[in-house]
Amino acid sequence: MKDIRSIAKSKVLVLDGAMGTMIQQYKLQEDDYRGVRFKDHHSDLKGNNDLLSITRPDIIEAIHKAYLEAGSDIIETNTF
């Protein structure tokens, strides 16, 4: 695997885009954020997008794949 610095010398690298905006398109509900692990958590979790890496990894993976398919060279983690 090449070092990112050497790749950047030969081409412009494209970074992925907004994660939050992509998540909003899924119109997720409270249960999506809770999953099994946080089912009984004492407060609302909807909007806590970091949790989706645990409760809905399928959505996070789909978003990352979409960015790669669109031509991104680099994708960031799902953290806010």
Order of alpha helices (4+ residues) and beta strands (2+ residues): alpha-alpha-alpha-alpha-alpha
